Amino acid sequence: MGVLDGNVAVVAGGTGSVGEGIVRSFLREGAEVVVPCRSEQKRERLVSYVQDVAGDRLHLYPAIVSDEESVRDFRTAVIDNFPRVDLAVASLGGWYYGHSLHRMTFDDWNRVMHDHLTTHFLFLRAFVSLFHDHQNQTGTYVMINGGESKIPAPDSGVVSIAAAAQKMMSKVLAEESSGTNIRSYSISIMNPVKTRNRGGNYLDEWISAEQLGRYLVELQARKVPRTDQVSHILRTVSDLKVAGVAL
Ligand SMILES: NC(=O)c1ccc[n+]([C@@H]2O[C@H](COP(=O)([O-])OP(=O)(O)OC[C@H]3O[C@@H](n4cnc5c(N)ncnc54)[C@H](OP(=O)(O)O)[C@@H]3O)[C@@H](O)[C@H]2O)c1
Protein backbone atom coordinates (compact mmCIF):
# COMPACT_ATOMS: atom_id res chain seq x y z
CA MET A 1 0.00 0.00 0.00
CA GLY A 2 1.38 3.39 -0.96
CA VAL A 3 0.63 6.58 0.95
CA LEU A 4 -0.73 8.18 -2.24
CA ASP A 5 -2.74 5.22 -3.54
CA GLY A 6 -5.78 6.61 -5.34
CA ASN A 7 -4.37 10.17 -5.46
CA VAL A 8 -4.01 12.09 -8.71
CA ALA A 9 -1.03 14.47 -8.73
CA VAL A 10 -0.17 17.01 -11.43
CA VAL A 11 3.47 18.13 -11.46
CA ALA A 12 4.38 21.17 -13.57
CA GLY A 13 8.13 21.08 -14.14
CA GLY A 14 8.05 17.31 -13.61
CA THR A 15 10.63 16.92 -16.35
CA GLY A 16 13.04 19.23 -14.53
CA SER A 17 15.92 18.27 -12.27
CA VAL A 18 13.94 18.73 -9.04
CA GLY A 19 10.55 17.83 -10.52
CA GLU A 20 11.64 14.41 -11.76
CA GLY A 21 12.52 13.38 -8.18
CA ILE A 22 9.11 14.55 -6.99
CA VAL A 23 7.44 12.56 -9.76
CA ARG A 24 9.45 9.47 -8.82
CA SER A 25 8.47 9.73 -5.13
CA PHE A 26 4.80 10.18 -5.97
CA LEU A 27 4.85 7.16 -8.29
CA ARG A 28 6.60 5.07 -5.65
CA GLU A 29 3.76 5.88 -3.26
CA GLY A 30 1.06 4.78 -5.69
CA ALA A 31 -0.17 8.10 -7.16
CA GLU A 32 -1.36 8.62 -10.71
CA VAL A 33 1.07 11.33 -11.86
CA VAL A 34 0.29 13.76 -14.66
CA VAL A 35 3.10 15.85 -16.16
CA PRO A 36 2.85 18.57 -18.81
CA CYS A 37 5.79 18.26 -21.15
CA ARG A 38 7.05 20.52 -23.92
CA SER A 39 10.05 18.54 -25.14
CA GLU A 40 10.22 15.01 -26.57
CA GLN A 41 13.76 14.59 -25.28
CA LYS A 42 12.76 15.52 -21.71
CA ARG A 43 9.76 13.24 -21.97
CA GLU A 44 11.93 10.24 -22.82
CA ARG A 45 14.42 11.14 -20.10
CA LEU A 46 11.66 11.18 -17.46
CA VAL A 47 10.03 7.96 -18.69
CA SER A 48 13.30 6.06 -18.50
CA TYR A 49 14.14 7.52 -15.06
CA VAL A 50 10.91 6.32 -13.44
CA GLN A 51 10.19 3.15 -15.43
CA ASP A 52 10.94 0.85 -12.47
CA VAL A 53 8.27 2.50 -10.28
CA ALA A 54 5.73 3.93 -12.75
CA GLY A 55 3.67 0.96 -13.88
CA ASP A 56 0.99 2.57 -16.05
CA ARG A 57 0.57 5.52 -13.66
CA LEU A 58 2.72 8.16 -15.37
CA HIS A 59 0.71 10.31 -17.80
CA LEU A 60 2.55 12.81 -19.96
CA TYR A 61 0.71 15.45 -21.96
CA PRO A 62 2.22 17.84 -24.47
CA ALA A 63 1.67 21.27 -22.92
CA ILE A 64 3.47 24.54 -22.37
CA VAL A 65 2.76 25.81 -18.88
CA SER A 66 3.74 29.37 -19.80
CA ASP A 67 1.07 29.57 -22.54
CA GLU A 68 -2.52 30.38 -21.57
CA GLU A 69 -4.20 28.39 -24.33
CA SER A 70 -1.94 25.40 -23.84
CA VAL A 71 -2.65 25.37 -20.08
CA ARG A 72 -6.38 25.56 -20.81
CA ASP A 73 -6.14 22.55 -23.14
CA PHE A 74 -4.04 20.68 -20.59
CA ARG A 75 -6.63 21.37 -17.87
CA THR A 76 -9.39 20.06 -20.14
CA ALA A 77 -7.40 16.90 -20.87
CA VAL A 78 -6.91 16.32 -17.14
CA ILE A 79 -10.63 16.83 -16.44
CA ASP A 80 -11.53 14.43 -19.26
CA ASN A 81 -9.18 11.69 -18.10
CA PHE A 82 -9.16 11.82 -14.30
CA PRO A 83 -11.95 11.90 -11.73
CA ARG A 84 -10.30 14.78 -9.79
CA VAL A 85 -6.90 16.25 -8.88
CA ASP A 86 -5.72 15.81 -5.29
CA LEU A 87 -2.34 17.45 -5.49
CA ALA A 88 -0.77 20.00 -7.85
CA VAL A 89 2.91 20.90 -7.64
CA ALA A 90 4.70 23.74 -9.44
CA SER A 91 8.42 22.98 -9.64
CA LEU A 92 9.20 25.47 -12.37
CA GLY A 93 12.79 26.51 -12.85
CA GLY A 94 15.00 28.76 -14.86
CA TRP A 95 17.40 31.52 -13.90
CA TYR A 96 18.56 34.92 -15.12
CA TYR A 97 22.20 35.91 -15.11
CA GLY A 98 23.36 39.19 -16.37
CA HIS A 99 22.51 42.61 -15.21
CA SER A 100 21.74 44.56 -12.12
CA LEU A 101 18.18 45.87 -12.02
CA HIS A 102 19.14 49.34 -13.23
CA ARG A 103 20.84 47.91 -16.35
CA MET A 104 18.33 45.21 -17.17
CA THR A 105 16.49 45.48 -20.47
CA PHE A 106 12.72 45.77 -20.54
CA ASP A 107 12.54 42.62 -22.68
CA ASP A 108 14.54 40.63 -20.13
CA TRP A 109 12.37 41.94 -17.29
CA ASN A 110 9.19 40.95 -19.11
CA ARG A 111 10.54 37.53 -20.03
CA VAL A 112 11.64 36.66 -16.49
CA MET A 113 8.39 37.96 -15.00
CA HIS A 114 6.47 35.89 -17.52
CA ASP A 115 8.47 32.70 -16.92
CA HIS A 116 8.76 33.03 -13.14
CA LEU A 117 5.46 34.60 -12.19
CA THR A 118 2.87 34.54 -14.96
CA THR A 119 3.60 30.86 -15.59
CA HIS A 120 2.89 30.14 -11.92
CA PHE A 121 -0.31 32.17 -12.14
CA LEU A 122 -1.52 30.22 -15.19
CA PHE A 123 -0.86 26.83 -13.61
CA LEU A 124 -2.29 27.86 -10.24
CA ARG A 125 -5.43 29.26 -11.82
CA ALA A 126 -6.01 26.13 -13.86
CA PHE A 127 -5.76 23.69 -10.97
CA VAL A 128 -6.80 25.61 -7.87
CA SER A 129 -10.05 26.42 -9.69
CA LEU A 130 -10.56 22.65 -10.03
CA PHE A 131 -10.07 22.27 -6.29
CA HIS A 132 -12.74 24.92 -5.67
CA ASP A 133 -15.08 23.29 -8.20
CA HIS A 134 -14.81 19.94 -6.39
CA GLN A 135 -17.90 19.22 -4.31
CA ASN A 136 -15.76 19.01 -1.15
CA GLN A 137 -13.58 22.00 -2.13
CA THR A 138 -10.43 19.99 -1.58
CA GLY A 139 -6.88 19.72 -2.93
CA THR A 140 -3.28 20.59 -2.12
CA TYR A 141 -1.27 23.16 -4.06
CA VAL A 142 2.52 23.27 -3.62
CA MET A 143 5.01 25.77 -5.01
CA ILE A 144 8.71 24.91 -4.88
CA ASN A 145 11.34 27.60 -4.78
CA GLY A 146 14.81 28.30 -3.45
CA GLY A 147 16.87 30.52 -1.18
CA GLU A 148 16.67 33.38 -3.66
CA SER A 149 13.18 34.10 -2.28
CA LYS A 150 14.79 35.24 0.99
CA ILE A 151 18.30 36.26 -0.03
CA PRO A 152 18.71 38.93 -2.74
CA ALA A 153 20.78 37.62 -5.66
CA PRO A 154 22.82 40.53 -7.08
CA ASP A 155 22.81 40.67 -10.90
CA SER A 156 20.06 38.04 -10.86
CA GLY A 157 17.85 40.14 -8.62
CA VAL A 158 14.77 39.82 -10.75
CA VAL A 159 14.75 36.10 -9.91
CA SER A 160 14.70 36.97 -6.20
CA ILE A 161 11.86 39.42 -6.76
CA ALA A 162 9.80 36.83 -8.61
CA ALA A 163 10.58 34.11 -6.03
CA ALA A 164 9.47 36.39 -3.16
CA ALA A 165 6.27 37.08 -5.10
CA GLN A 166 5.75 33.33 -5.58
CA LYS A 167 5.77 32.93 -1.81
CA MET A 168 3.13 35.65 -1.51
CA MET A 169 1.06 33.87 -4.17
CA SER A 170 0.95 30.80 -1.89
CA LYS A 171 -0.13 32.96 1.05
CA VAL A 172 -2.83 34.74 -0.94
CA LEU A 173 -4.05 31.39 -2.18
CA ALA A 174 -4.24 30.10 1.40
CA GLU A 175 -6.27 33.14 2.49
CA GLU A 176 -8.59 32.78 -0.48
CA SER A 177 -9.12 29.11 0.41
CA SER A 178 -10.00 29.64 4.06
CA GLY A 179 -13.12 27.77 5.05
CA THR A 180 -12.40 25.06 2.46
CA ASN A 181 -10.31 21.89 2.54
CA ILE A 182 -7.83 23.39 0.08
CA ARG A 183 -4.26 23.64 1.33
CA SER A 184 -1.53 25.87 -0.08
CA TYR A 185 2.19 25.43 0.57
CA SER A 186 5.36 27.23 -0.36
CA ILE A 187 8.43 25.02 0.04
CA SER A 188 11.74 26.87 -0.01
CA ILE A 189 14.90 24.78 -0.29
CA MET A 190 17.75 26.94 0.95
CA ASN A 191 20.63 24.82 -0.39
CA PRO A 192 21.19 23.37 -3.84
CA VAL A 193 19.25 20.16 -4.38
CA LYS A 194 21.04 16.87 -5.03
CA THR A 195 19.84 16.20 -8.57
CA ARG A 196 20.82 13.70 -11.27
CA ASN A 197 22.36 16.36 -13.45
CA ARG A 198 24.94 17.26 -10.78
CA GLY A 199 26.67 13.89 -11.18
CA GLY A 200 28.73 13.43 -8.02
CA ASN A 201 29.06 17.14 -7.34
CA TYR A 202 27.08 17.66 -4.18
CA LEU A 203 27.35 17.66 -0.40
CA ASP A 204 25.85 14.73 1.49
CA GLU A 205 23.79 17.07 3.67
CA TRP A 206 21.90 18.47 0.68
CA ILE A 207 18.36 17.22 0.19
CA SER A 208 17.90 15.11 -2.93
CA ALA A 209 15.07 15.70 -5.37
CA GLU A 210 13.52 12.37 -4.43
CA GLN A 211 13.80 13.11 -0.69
CA LEU A 212 12.00 16.40 -1.31
CA GLY A 213 9.31 14.35 -3.05
CA ARG A 214 9.05 12.17 0.07
CA TYR A 215 8.57 15.28 2.18
CA LEU A 216 5.68 16.30 -0.08
CA VAL A 217 4.15 12.81 0.23
CA GLU A 218 4.22 13.14 4.03
CA LEU A 219 2.90 16.69 3.79
CA GLN A 220 -0.05 15.47 1.73
CA ALA A 221 -0.65 12.79 4.38
CA ARG A 222 -0.33 15.47 7.13
CA LYS A 223 2.46 13.43 8.71
CA VAL A 224 5.06 16.23 8.95
CA PRO A 225 4.88 19.07 11.51
CA ARG A 226 3.19 22.39 10.71
CA THR A 227 0.82 21.16 8.00
CA ASP A 228 -1.40 24.13 8.89
CA GLN A 229 1.38 26.58 7.90
CA VAL A 230 1.91 27.79 4.33
CA SER A 231 5.66 28.34 4.37
CA HIS A 232 8.04 25.39 4.86
CA ILE A 233 11.77 26.02 4.77
CA LEU A 234 14.12 23.09 4.23
CA ARG A 235 17.90 23.33 4.47
CA THR A 236 19.46 19.91 4.88
CA VAL A 237 18.52 16.25 5.32
CA SER A 238 18.54 16.90 9.07
CA ASP A 239 15.37 18.95 8.61
CA LEU A 240 13.75 15.96 6.95
CA LYS A 241 14.85 13.64 9.75
CA VAL A 242 13.45 16.04 12.36
CA ALA A 243 10.17 16.10 10.40
CA GLY A 244 10.06 12.30 10.57
CA VAL A 245 10.52 11.72 6.84
CA ALA A 246 11.96 8.27 6.12
CA LEU A 247 15.17 8.70 4.15
N1 LIG B 1 18.10 22.73 -8.68
C1 LIG B 1 18.37 23.14 -7.46
O1 LIG B 1 19.47 22.91 -6.92
C2 LIG B 1 17.33 23.88 -6.66
C3 LIG B 1 17.64 24.27 -5.34
C4 LIG B 1 16.69 24.92 -4.58
C5 LIG B 1 15.44 25.19 -5.13
N2 LIG B 1 15.18 24.82 -6.43
C6 LIG B 1 13.87 25.17 -6.97
O2 LIG B 1 13.27 24.07 -7.64
C7 LIG B 1 12.43 24.55 -8.69
C8 LIG B 1 12.75 23.76 -9.94
O3 LIG B 1 14.11 23.98 -10.29
P1 LIG B 1 14.94 22.97 -11.20
O4 LIG B 1 16.35 23.10 -10.78
O5 LIG B 1 14.30 21.65 -11.23
O6 LIG B 1 14.79 23.65 -12.63
P2 LIG B 1 14.94 22.94 -14.06
O7 LIG B 1 15.79 21.74 -13.99
O8 LIG B 1 15.29 24.05 -14.98
O9 LIG B 1 13.46 22.42 -14.39
C9 LIG B 1 12.42 23.33 -14.50
C10 LIG B 1 11.20 22.70 -15.08
O10 LIG B 1 10.23 23.73 -15.29
C11 LIG B 1 9.84 23.74 -16.66
N3 LIG B 1 9.67 25.13 -17.07
C12 LIG B 1 10.45 26.16 -16.68
N4 LIG B 1 10.00 27.30 -17.24
C13 LIG B 1 8.93 26.96 -17.98
C14 LIG B 1 8.06 27.68 -18.79
N5 LIG B 1 8.16 29.00 -18.96
N6 LIG B 1 7.07 27.02 -19.41
C15 LIG B 1 6.95 25.70 -19.24
N7 LIG B 1 7.75 24.95 -18.49
C16 LIG B 1 8.74 25.58 -17.86
C17 LIG B 1 10.98 23.08 -17.40
O11 LIG B 1 10.49 22.57 -18.62
P3 LIG B 1 11.52 22.06 -19.74
O12 LIG B 1 12.07 20.80 -19.17
O13 LIG B 1 10.69 21.85 -20.93
O14 LIG B 1 12.54 23.14 -19.86
C18 LIG B 1 11.40 22.01 -16.41
O15 LIG B 1 10.53 20.90 -16.46
C19 LIG B 1 12.70 26.06 -8.81
O16 LIG B 1 11.69 26.77 -8.18
C20 LIG B 1 14.00 26.25 -8.04
O17 LIG B 1 14.10 27.53 -7.45
C21 LIG B 1 16.07 24.18 -7.20
The ligand as a Gaussian input file, in Angstrom:
#p B3LYP/6-31G(d) Opt

LIG

0 1
 N       18.100000      22.733000      -8.682000
 C       18.374000      23.144000      -7.456000
 O       19.475000      22.905000      -6.915000
 C       17.334000      23.878000      -6.656000
 C       17.641000      24.274000      -5.344000
 C       16.687000      24.922000      -4.578000
 C       15.439000      25.192000      -5.130000
 N       15.180000      24.819000      -6.430000
 C       13.869000      25.174000      -6.973000
 O       13.272000      24.069000      -7.636000
 C       12.429000      24.547000      -8.686000
 C       12.755000      23.759000      -9.943000
 O       14.112000      23.985000     -10.295000
 P       14.944000      22.975000     -11.202000
 O       16.351000      23.098000     -10.783000
 O       14.299000      21.645000     -11.228000
 O       14.794000      23.645000     -12.626000
 P       14.941000      22.936000     -14.056000
 O       15.790000      21.745000     -13.992000
 O       15.289000      24.046000     -14.984000
 O       13.460000      22.424000     -14.385000
 C       12.422000      23.332000     -14.502000
 C       11.198000      22.700000     -15.084000
 O       10.233000      23.726000     -15.295000
 C        9.845000      23.738000     -16.659000
 N        9.672000      25.134000     -17.068000
 C       10.449000      26.165000     -16.679000
 N        9.998000      27.304000     -17.242000
 C        8.928000      26.962000     -17.982000
 C        8.059000      27.684000     -18.789000
 N        8.165000      29.004000     -18.955000
 N        7.072000      27.018000     -19.407000
 C        6.950000      25.703000     -19.242000
 N        7.752000      24.950000     -18.485000
 C        8.736000      25.582000     -17.864000
 C       10.976000      23.080000     -17.396000
 O       10.492000      22.572000     -18.616000
 P       11.523000      22.059000     -19.745000
 O       12.070000      20.798000     -19.165000
 O       10.691000      21.850000     -20.928000
 O       12.542000      23.143000     -19.863000
 C       11.402000      22.011000     -16.410000
 O       10.526000      20.905000     -16.462000
 C       12.700000      26.055000      -8.810000
 O       11.691000      26.768000      -8.179000
 C       14.001000      26.254000      -8.044000
 O       14.104000      27.529000      -7.455000
 C       16.073000      24.180000      -7.196000

